[in-house]
Amino acid sequence: MEVKQKKPKDKKYNNTPEYNKKYYADHKVAILKTLTEKCACVLCGRKVSYGQMTRHKSSKLCFKNRLQKDEVIEEPTE
């Protein structure tokens, strides 16, 4: 049986716990601003914080208020 060798990690993609902590500390304000920013749900039109959007899309509230396909709000592309 042949044993596969692991690929060497690319130094560009450093995801050690120390690196992650430093990155979060340096970018904390921008990260929190993005997560707390309100945006409209593309399925029902309700304003929800970006950090809770996935949870909202699977909620009864969103399912109950879904818009028809021709009314669906387009997400802005940046």
C-alpha positions in Angstrom: 0.0 0.0 0.0 1.3 3.4 -1.0 1.4 6.1 1.6 0.5 9.6 0.3 2.9 12.3 1.4 1.4 15.6 2.6 1.8 18.7 0.5 4.1 21.2 2.1 2.1 24.1 3.5 2.3 27.4 1.6 3.7 30.1 3.8 1.2 32.5 2.3 -1.7 30.7 4.0 -0.7 30.9 7.6 -3.6 29.9 9.9 -2.0 29.2 13.2 -3.9 30.2 16.3 -1.3 33.0 17.0 -1.7 34.4 13.5 -5.5 34.3 13.7 -5.5 36.1 17.1 -3.2 38.8 15.7 -5.3 39.2 12.5 -8.5 39.5 14.6 -6.9 42.1 16.9 -5.7 44.2 14.0 -9.0 44.0 12.0 -11.5 43.8 14.9 -13.4 47.1 14.1 -13.9 46.2 10.5 -15.0 42.6 11.2 -17.5 43.7 13.8 -18.8 46.5 11.6 -19.4 44.0 8.8 -21.2 41.5 11.0 -23.5 44.0 12.7 -24.4 45.9 9.5 -28.1 45.5 8.5 -28.9 44.3 5.0 -32.1 43.2 3.3 -32.8 39.5 3.0 -32.9 38.5 -0.7 -35.8 36.0 0.0 -38.2 38.0 2.1 -36.9 41.6 2.1 -36.6 41.9 5.9 -33.6 43.8 7.3 -31.3 41.5 9.3 -27.8 41.8 10.5 -25.2 40.2 8.2 -23.9 37.9 10.9 -27.4 36.4 11.4 -28.5 36.2 7.8 -27.9 32.4 7.4 -29.9 31.7 10.6 -32.7 34.1 9.4 -33.0 32.4 6.0 -33.9 29.1 7.7 -36.4 30.6 10.1 -40.2 30.4 10.0 -40.4 34.1 9.7 -38.5 34.1 6.4 -40.3 31.1 5.0 -43.7 32.7 5.8 -42.8 36.0 4.1 -41.0 34.7 1.1 -41.4 36.9 -2.0 -42.4 35.6 -5.4 -39.6 34.9 -7.8 -40.3 38.1 -9.8 -40.1 40.2 -6.6 -36.8 38.8 -5.2 -34.4 41.5 -4.2 -31.0 41.3 -6.0 -27.9 41.5 -3.8 -25.6 44.3 -4.7 -22.5 43.1 -6.4 -19.3 45.0 -5.4 
